[in-house]
Amino acid sequence: MESTENLPLLDAQASSRMTSERSPLLHHDVEQHRSIPRPDLRNSPENVVVDGTDSNNLDDHKDESNESSSLFNALADDYDPAKNRNLEHPTSNLDTLIHLLKGNIGTGILAMPDAFKNAGLYVGLFGTLLMGLICTHCMHMLVKCCHELCRRLQVPSLNFSGVCYASFETGPPGIRRYSHIAKNLINTFLIITQIGFCCVYFVFVAVNLQEVVAHYWALLDTRVYLILMLLPMIGLNLVKNLKYLTPFSFIASVLTISGLVICFYFMLQDLPRTDTVNGFSSWAQLPLYFGTAIYAFEGIGVVLPLENNMKNPENFGGWNGVLNTGMVIVACLYTSVGFFGYLKYGDNVKGSITLNLGGDLLAQLVRLIMAMAIFLSYTLQFYVPINIIGPWLRARLHGENNRILGDYLLRVGLVLFTFILAAMIPNLGAVISLVGAVSSSTLALIFPPIIEIVTFWPNGLGKWNWILWKDIVIMIFGIMGFVFGSFTSIMQILHPDLNTE
């Protein structure tokens, strides 16, 4: 059992310099003491969760005496983390909204018609809106806990794993011993999630290229395209300075928007009646729907860095704040693509809506557009596991040359690992559902309620402990989705022709 004198303060990492990068979604969310300005996070790439390794710095500082605890608590009550964030280029509300949209919209939106097939038209419609509501609430929970813990520790910011570690370390004495385990679990699931995204990206590009080549020339195995992509993908991910990838990121964003517009053009033509598809699919297929839907709402990791880097962070929350505005747009987009995509193509819908668009020139063009956009986005997802595993590896190597060589070998090894996984499981829909059920549900639905309970235990959980019961319900929902979604997705991967109805 530890006393309050063991509460950790955050250390600054002067080595974390991200000013050469582009957007606030990919960065070291450095936890610092308030006397040291936090580095500008505005210029790093998009759509990637934060680095969790710097939460180790929570161990570096301890309070010096029990006599100062009352003074510490008084200071914590008056401390405002937002006023102690010294940023050279803070983001505006509009900048933050754009980054939030980019952080949530990826390959998952193209898989939503497949999700609706596994749920049914009306269950998918209301289920996706409900999923968006729950995920948005969990994002608010994470931000609220971050603010509370920053006030307690008098630091300007925390990243995801730092929030989890600090909640346990400052929580009930009986669970403080598990703070390192909690932090390591967050980092582990961050790695699993991003590796899963990279596998999905590999498969997505391969199956779309396969469709185009098969239409004009010959049908080749998906693995042929995976092999053809391997060397370019390795070369792209050997680039360490992310500012050189900024043009590719911009091109990917433009291509993604163009591809979505063309997809809507195809989906909204000659729509059949709603009674031509199932309103409810089957109980056996619902777990597949859950995995795909929760995979699509992939933005839990970008919330803290976005809020931390705002010029007016008080505008992030609230009923009409940036977070709610962005997530309403995201949920409406997901629901629209899923609803109209399933209504248009029915039970013949595939793992990506781009595979259902027909065989004319425009349909082939949108497949190439989306394949190129996802190919160029791979590096941004890949950055997270590199940024978590890399420092751990460098600390165990001696000599600068060995560290440089180790970094290159790590990059090549991780690309090869995602390539091998993609080659083993070329079933795009099942892979997306599995990644969502295993990793996205854990990060988005299970950990935020745990963090809130631990942070505000025992007196901050509302009248009759309603916050506690609410969090337990969300956790049960996430755990059930994790268990049943993972099992059903694995069975779908092992037995692709299995009838789940």
C-alpha positions, -999 to 999 in steps of 0.1 A, spaced: 0 0 0 14 34 -10 8 67 7 0 100 -10 37 110 -9 42 85 -37 20 103 -62 41 108 -93 46 141 -112 53 142 -149 87 148 -163 95 167 -194 111 151 -224 132 177 -242 140 152 -269 104 151 -281 104 177 -309 75 174 -334 74 209 -349 85 196 -383 54 174 -386 20 183 -398 -11 175 -378 -19 170 -341 -30 134 -344 4 118 -346 29 129 -320 46 124 -286 19 136 -263 46 146 -238 37 147 -202 55 176 -186 58 196 -155 39 229 -158 71 250 -155 83 236 -189 64 246 -220 48 217 -239 61 213 -274 39 223 -304 19 193 -316 2 210 -345 24 198 -373 22 161 -371 3 137 -395 -32 127 -391 -53 96 -381 -29 80 -356 -31 76 -319 -6 90 -295 27 75 -284 23 58 -251 59 53 -242 65 86 -225 41 76 -197 72 59 -182 81 94 -170 54 93 -144 78 73 -122 105 99 -122 91 123 -96 76 118 -61 62 142 -36 86 147 -8 65 146 24 30 139 38 30 173 55 27 190 21 -3 169 10 -30 194 21 -11 222 3 -8 200 -27 -45 193 -28 -53 230 -25 -30 239 -53 -44 211 -75 -79 225 -70 -67 259 -84 -46 244 -112 -59 248 -148 -41 226 -172 -52 246 -203 -37 278 -190 -3 261 -185 -1 248 -221 25 269 -239 20 262 -276 36 282 -304 9 273 -329 -23 262 -312 -51 249 -334 -84 267 -340 -118 251 -335 -121 245 -373 -86 229 -375 -94 206 -346 -128 196 -362 -111 188 -395 -84 167 -378 -111 149 -358 -129 140 -389 -97 127 -406 -89 108 -375 -122 89 -375 -128 83 -413 -107 55 -428 -113 21 -443 -140 15 -418 -165 37 -435 -162 16 -467 -170 -15 -447 -202 -2 -432 -226 -17 -458 -211 -51 -449 -218 -43 -413 -254 -35 -421 -257 -68 -439 -247 -86 -407 -272 -65 -386 -301 -58 -410 -312 -25 -424 -330 -11 -393 -309 -27 -367 -278 -14 -384 -294 21 -387 -302 25 -350 -273 4 -338 -247 26 -356 -263 57 -342 -263 41 -307 -226 30 -312 -217 65 -321 -234 79 -291 -216 55 -267 -182 60 -283 -186 98 -282 -196 95 -245 -164 74 -238 -143 101 -255 -159 127 -232 -151 104 -202 -114 102 -213 -111 140 -216 -128 146 -182 -105 121 -165 -75 137 -181 -84 171 -168 -90 158 -133 -56 139 -133 -38 169 -147 -51 190 -119 -41 165 -93 -6 162 -107 -3 198 -118 8 190 -153 -6 204 -186 -13 172 -205 -14 134 -205 -16 108 -232 -39 78 -232 -15 54 -214 -5 83 -191 -41 89 -181 -46 52 -174 -13 50 -153 -21 82 -134 -56 71 -126 -44 39 -110 -14 55 -93 -35 82 -77 -65 60 -71 -75 36 -43 -43 24 -25 -52 -13 -31 -49 -10 -69 -19 13 -72 4 -17 -76 -14 -24 -109 -6 10 -125 22 -3 -146 1 -33 -158 -27 -9 -168 -3 13 -187 13 -16 -205 -21 -30 -214 -30 3 -231 3 4 -250 -2 -33 -260 -37 -27 -274 -25 5 -291 1 -17 -309 -24 -44 -317 -49 -19 -330 -24 -2 -353 -9 -34 -366 -44 -46 -373 -51 -14 -392 -20 -19 -412 -31 -55 -421 -65 -42 -432 -47 -16 -454 -26 -43 -470 -57 -65 -478 -78 -35 -489 -53 -23 -515 -47 -59 -528 -84 -68 -533 -92 -35 -550 -62 -39 -574 -73 -75 -580 -107 -63 -591 -93 -38 -616 -67 -61 -631 -93 -90 -633 -117 -67 -652 -92 -58 -679 -67 -86 -679 -67 -118 -657 -78 -129 -623 -47 -133 -601 -45 -144 -565 -47 -116 -539 -13 -126 -526 3 -116 -559 -6 -80 -553 5 -82 -517 40 -93 -529 41 -65 -555 32 -40 -527 58 -53 -502 90 -35 -515 73 -1 -521 57 -4 -487 90 -11 -470 107 17 -488 80 42 -478 82 32 -441 120 36 -439 114 73 -441 118 86 -406 112 123 -410 75 126 -413 76 160 -429 87 143 -461 55 123 -461 33 154 -458 26 156 -496 16 119 -496 -8 126 -467 -24 155 -485 -28 134 -517 -44 106 -496 -69 130 -481 -79 144 -515 -82 109 -529 -104 97 -500 -129 126 -504 -130 120 -541 -136 83 -537 -164 88 -512 -182 112 -535 -181 87 -563 -193 59 -540 -223 79 -531 -229 86 -568 -232 49 -574 -251 40 -542 -279 66 -547 -288 55 -582 -319 33 -587 -324 25 -550 -348 -5 -544 -375 -5 -518 -365 -10 -482 -385 -42 -480 -361 -59 -504 -335 -64 -477 -336 -77 -441 -346 -54 -414 -329 -77 -389 -304 -103 -401 -297 -128 -373 -284 -131 -338 -255 -152 -351 -243 -124 -373 -247 -95 -349 -212 -99 -334 -197 -94 -369 -217 -62 -371 -204 -51 -337 -167 -57 -347 -170 -38 -380 -190 -9 -365 -166 -4 -335 -137 -6 -359 -151 22 -379 -153 45 -348 -115 44 -345 -108 78 -332 -105 74 -294 -67 78 -296 -68 111 -313 -91 129 -288 -65 138 -261 -38 152 -285 -65 173 -303 -79 188 -271 -44 193 -257 -34 214 -287 -64 237 -290 -62 274 -287 -96 273 -268 -98 238 -253 -130 248 -234 -147 246 -268 -139 210 -273 -166 196 -250 -201 207 -244 -233 199 -263 -223 220 -294 -186 216 -289 -160 204 -314 -161 168 -303 -199 164 -305 -201 183 -338 -174 161 -354 -188 128 -341 -223 137 -353 -209 142 -388 -189 110 -385 -219 90 -373 -242 104 -400 -216 95 -427 -212 60 -414 -249 55 -412 -255 69 -446 -229 47 -463 -240 16 -445 -277 22 -450 -276 31 -487 -248 7 -495 -267 -23 -481 -300 -11 -495 -285 -8 -530 -266 -41 -531 -284 -62 -505 -268 -95 -493 -243 -93 -522 -225 -64 -505 -188 -71 -500 -161 -62 -474 -156 -29 -490 -183 -10 -509 -158 -3 -537 -159 -39 -547 -197 -36 -555 -196 -6 -578 -197 -25 -611 -173 -28 -640 -174 5 -659 -145 29 -661 -157 52 -632 -160 22 -609 -125 10 -618 -112 45 -612 -127 47 -577 -111 14 -568 -77 27 -579 -83 60 -561 -92 44 -528 -64 18 -531 -39 46 -536 -53 67 -507 -51 37 -483 -16 27 -495 -3 62 -488 -20 62 -454 -3 31 -442 27 49 -429 7 71 -406 -8 40 -389 26 24 -389 41 53 -369 24 43 -336 39 9 -330 73 22 -342 70 51 -317 61 27 -288 84 -2 -295 113 19 -309 124 37 -277 122 4 -258 144 -13 -284 169 16 -285 173 16 -248 186 -20 -250 211 -14 -278 246 0 -273 262 24 -297 246 48 -322 252 26 -352 235 -3 -335 205 18 -326 202 31 -362 205 -4 -376 180 -17 -350 155 10 -360 157 1 -396 154 -36 -389 124 -30 -366 106 -10 -394 113 -38 -420 103 -65 -395 70 -49 -387 61 -43 -423 69 -80 -430 48 -90 -400 17 -71 -413 24 -85 -448 25 -121 -435 -7 -116 -415 -25 -101 -445 -13 -130 -467 -26 -155 -442 -60 -138 -439 -71 -122 -471 -108 -120 -460 -112 -83 -457 -146 -82 -439 -135 -108 -413 -102 -90 -406 -119 -57 -401 -144 -73 -377 -117 -91 -357 -96 -60 -353 -126 -40 -342 -138 -67 -317 -103 -73 -302 -87 -39 -301 -111 -11 -308 -137 -24 -283 -110 -25 -256 -97 10 -262 -130 26 -269 -155 8 -246 -137 -10 -219 -108 11 -207 -125 46 -205 -152 34 -180 -125 17 -159 -104 48 -159 -134 69 -149 -143 46 -120 -108 45 -107 -102 82 -111 -133 93 -92 -136 65 -67 -153 66 -41 -169 100 -37 -171 113 -73 -194 88 -89 -227 108 -85 -258 103 -65 -265 67 -58 -233 59 -77 -251 63 -110 -218 69 -128 -205 36 -115 -235 17 -128 -235 35 -161 -198 26 -166 -204 -10 -156 -231 -13 -183 -208 2 -209 -180 -22 -199 -203 -52 -201 -214 -41 -235 -177 -38 -246 -167 -71 -230 -196 -90 -247 -187 -74 -280 -151 -84 -275 -158 -120 -267 -186 -128 -292 -172 -105 -319 -137 -121 -317 -151 -157 -317 -174 -151 -346 -147 -132 -366 -122 -160 -360 -147 -186 -371 -154 -166 -402 -117 -165 -410 -112 -202 -404 -144 -212 -422 -151 -184 -449 -180 -204 -463 -196 -211 -430 -233 -202 -430 -239 -178 -400 -276 -175 -405 
